[in-house]
Amino acid sequence: MIDIIVEVDPDLSGIDKQNSIGILRSTLKQEQIEQAKINLIFAKDNLLNHLKIKYFQKDHLTDVIAFRINDYKNKEIEGEIYISLERAIENAKEYEEKVSKELARLIIHGTLHLLNYKDKTDKEKLAMTEKENKYLENLNWNKLFKKS
C-alpha cells in the first residue's frame, strides 16, 4: 500500500495536490516500490533553510530536502519530502522551464533520495538527472502548478 499525504504552506497557492500524488506514485511504481508512507510538503524558503542548517549544517537556500524516516534496508519506504515553491519558481526561470515541470522534477528528485539515490559526485548527479528526465517523459505534469 502506498500512502501519500500532501501539505501546502497556507501562504502558498497553485499546487495541484492530486497531480503531486500521481507524480510521486508514478515514480515509486517505476522504481518497483509497493509499500510507502510519504509526506510531501510544499513550503517556503525559510523552512527549508532552517532544515538545511539544523540537519546538514549548511546555511543556504535549497529546492528540495528528503528525510528517510526508517532504515534504507526496510522494503517499506517511510519519509518526508520538502519542496520550496520559491526555489522551484526561480529554478524554472533560470532553466527556462515551466514551473510545473520543475516541481515535478523536484518531486521525482526527492523520491529518489528516499530510495537512497545520491547526488554528491558528478557521476551520481548525472545518474539521477537521467532518471528524472526519463520519468518526466512519461508524466502529465502540465497542471501541477496552476500559475505556470
Contacts in CASP RR format, 6 or more apart in sequence:
PFRMAT RR
TARGET T0000
AUTHOR 0000-0000-0000
METHOD contacts of the structure
MODEL  1
MIDIIVEVDPDLSGIDKQNSIGILRSTLKQEQIEQAKINLIFAKDNLLNH
LKIKYFQKDHLTDVIAFRINDYKNKEIEGEIYISLERAIENAKEYEEKVS
KELARLIIHGTLHLLNYKDKTDKEKLAMTEKENKYLENLNWNKLFKKS
1 34 0 8 1.000
1 35 0 8 1.000
2 25 0 8 1.000
2 28 0 8 1.000
2 33 0 8 1.000
2 34 0 8 1.000
2 35 0 8 1.000
2 36 0 8 1.000
2 38 0 8 1.000
3 36 0 8 1.000
3 37 0 8 1.000
3 38 0 8 1.000
4 21 0 8 1.000
4 24 0 8 1.000
4 25 0 8 1.000
4 36 0 8 1.000
4 38 0 8 1.000
4 39 0 8 1.000
4 40 0 8 1.000
5 38 0 8 1.000
5 39 0 8 1.000
5 40 0 8 1.000
6 15 0 8 1.000
6 17 0 8 1.000
6 20 0 8 1.000
6 21 0 8 1.000
6 39 0 8 1.000
6 40 0 8 1.000
6 41 0 8 1.000
6 42 0 8 1.000
7 39 0 8 1.000
7 40 0 8 1.000
7 41 0 8 1.000
7 42 0 8 1.000
8 15 0 8 1.000
8 17 0 8 1.000
8 41 0 8 1.000
8 42 0 8 1.000
9 42 0 8 1.000
9 43 0 8 1.000
9 44 0 8 1.000
9 47 0 8 1.000
9 85 0 8 1.000
11 44 0 8 1.000
12 42 0 8 1.000
12 43 0 8 1.000
12 44 0 8 1.000
12 85 0 8 1.000
13 146 0 8 1.000
13 147 0 8 1.000
14 145 0 8 1.000
14 146 0 8 1.000
14 147 0 8 1.000
15 42 0 8 1.000
15 85 0 8 1.000
15 103 0 8 1.000
15 144 0 8 1.000
15 145 0 8 1.000
15 146 0 8 1.000
16 143 0 8 1.000
16 144 0 8 1.000
16 145 0 8 1.000
16 146 0 8 1.000
19 140 0 8 1.000
19 141 0 8 1.000
19 143 0 8 1.000
19 144 0 8 1.000
20 40 0 8 1.000
20 42 0 8 1.000
20 103 0 8 1.000
20 107 0 8 1.000
20 144 0 8 1.000
21 40 0 8 1.000
23 104 0 8 1.000
23 107 0 8 1.000
23 108 0 8 1.000
23 139 0 8 1.000
23 141 0 8 1.000
23 144 0 8 1.000
24 38 0 8 1.000
24 40 0 8 1.000
24 81 0 8 1.000
24 107 0 8 1.000
24 111 0 8 1.000
26 135 0 8 1.000
26 138 0 8 1.000
26 139 0 8 1.000
27 107 0 8 1.000
27 108 0 8 1.000
27 111 0 8 1.000
27 112 0 8 1.000
27 135 0 8 1.000
28 36 0 8 1.000
28 77 0 8 1.000
28 111 0 8 1.000
30 135 0 8 1.000
30 138 0 8 1.000
31 111 0 8 1.000
31 112 0 8 1.000
31 115 0 8 1.000
33 77 0 8 1.000
33 115 0 8 1.000
35 75 0 8 1.000
35 76 0 8 1.000
35 77 0 8 1.000
36 76 0 8 1.000
36 77 0 8 1.000
36 78 0 8 1.000
37 76 0 8 1.000
37 77 0 8 1.000
37 78 0 8 1.000
37 79 0 8 1.000
38 77 0 8 1.000
38 78 0 8 1.000
38 79 0 8 1.000
38 80 0 8 1.000
38 81 0 8 1.000
38 111 0 8 1.000
38 114 0 8 1.000
39 79 0 8 1.000
39 80 0 8 1.000
39 81 0 8 1.000
40 80 0 8 1.000
40 81 0 8 1.000
40 83 0 8 1.000
40 107 0 8 1.000
41 80 0 8 1.000
41 81 0 8 1.000
41 82 0 8 1.000
41 83 0 8 1.000
42 83 0 8 1.000
42 85 0 8 1.000
43 82 0 8 1.000
43 83 0 8 1.000
43 84 0 8 1.000
43 85 0 8 1.000
44 84 0 8 1.000
44 85 0 8 1.000
44 86 0 8 1.000
45 61 0 8 1.000
45 84 0 8 1.000
45 86 0 8 1.000
45 87 0 8 1.000
47 82 0 8 1.000
47 84 0 8 1.000
48 61 0 8 1.000
48 62 0 8 1.000
48 63 0 8 1.000
48 64 0 8 1.000
48 65 0 8 1.000
48 82 0 8 1.000
48 84 0 8 1.000
48 87 0 8 1.000
49 59 0 8 1.000
49 60 0 8 1.000
49 61 0 8 1.000
49 62 0 8 1.000
51 65 0 8 1.000
51 82 0 8 1.000
52 58 0 8 1.000
52 59 0 8 1.000
52 60 0 8 1.000
52 61 0 8 1.000
52 62 0 8 1.000
52 65 0 8 1.000
53 59 0 8 1.000
55 65 0 8 1.000
55 67 0 8 1.000
61 84 0 8 1.000
61 87 0 8 1.000
62 84 0 8 1.000
62 87 0 8 1.000
63 83 0 8 1.000
63 84 0 8 1.000
63 87 0 8 1.000
63 88 0 8 1.000
63 91 0 8 1.000
63 106 0 8 1.000
64 81 0 8 1.000
64 82 0 8 1.000
64 83 0 8 1.000
64 84 0 8 1.000
64 87 0 8 1.000
64 106 0 8 1.000
64 109 0 8 1.000
64 110 0 8 1.000
64 113 0 8 1.000
65 81 0 8 1.000
65 82 0 8 1.000
66 79 0 8 1.000
66 80 0 8 1.000
66 81 0 8 1.000
66 82 0 8 1.000
66 110 0 8 1.000
66 111 0 8 1.000
66 113 0 8 1.000
66 114 0 8 1.000
67 79 0 8 1.000
67 80 0 8 1.000
67 82 0 8 1.000
68 77 0 8 1.000
68 78 0 8 1.000
68 79 0 8 1.000
68 113 0 8 1.000
68 114 0 8 1.000
68 116 0 8 1.000
69 78 0 8 1.000
69 79 0 8 1.000
69 80 0 8 1.000
70 76 0 8 1.000
70 77 0 8 1.000
70 78 0 8 1.000
70 79 0 8 1.000
72 116 0 8 1.000
77 114 0 8 1.000
77 115 0 8 1.000
79 114 0 8 1.000
81 107 0 8 1.000
81 110 0 8 1.000
81 111 0 8 1.000
81 113 0 8 1.000
81 114 0 8 1.000
83 103 0 8 1.000
83 106 0 8 1.000
83 107 0 8 1.000
83 110 0 8 1.000
85 103 0 8 1.000
88 99 0 8 1.000
88 102 0 8 1.000
88 103 0 8 1.000
88 106 0 8 1.000
88 145 0 8 1.000
89 99 0 8 1.000
89 102 0 8 1.000
91 97 0 8 1.000
91 102 0 8 1.000
92 98 0 8 1.000
92 99 0 8 1.000
92 101 0 8 1.000
92 102 0 8 1.000
92 148 0 8 1.000
95 102 0 8 1.000
98 142 0 8 1.000
98 145 0 8 1.000
98 148 0 8 1.000
99 145 0 8 1.000
99 147 0 8 1.000
99 148 0 8 1.000
100 141 0 8 1.000
100 142 0 8 1.000
100 143 0 8 1.000
100 144 0 8 1.000
100 145 0 8 1.000
100 148 0 8 1.000
101 136 0 8 1.000
101 141 0 8 1.000
101 144 0 8 1.000
101 148 0 8 1.000
103 141 0 8 1.000
103 144 0 8 1.000
103 145 0 8 1.000
104 136 0 8 1.000
104 139 0 8 1.000
104 141 0 8 1.000
104 144 0 8 1.000
105 132 0 8 1.000
105 136 0 8 1.000
108 131 0 8 1.000
108 132 0 8 1.000
108 135 0 8 1.000
108 136 0 8 1.000
109 119 0 8 1.000
109 128 0 8 1.000
109 132 0 8 1.000
112 128 0 8 1.000
112 131 0 8 1.000
112 132 0 8 1.000
113 119 0 8 1.000
117 124 0 8 1.000
117 127 0 8 1.000
117 128 0 8 1.000
117 131 0 8 1.000
118 124 0 8 1.000
118 128 0 8 1.000
119 125 0 8 1.000
119 128 0 8 1.000
END
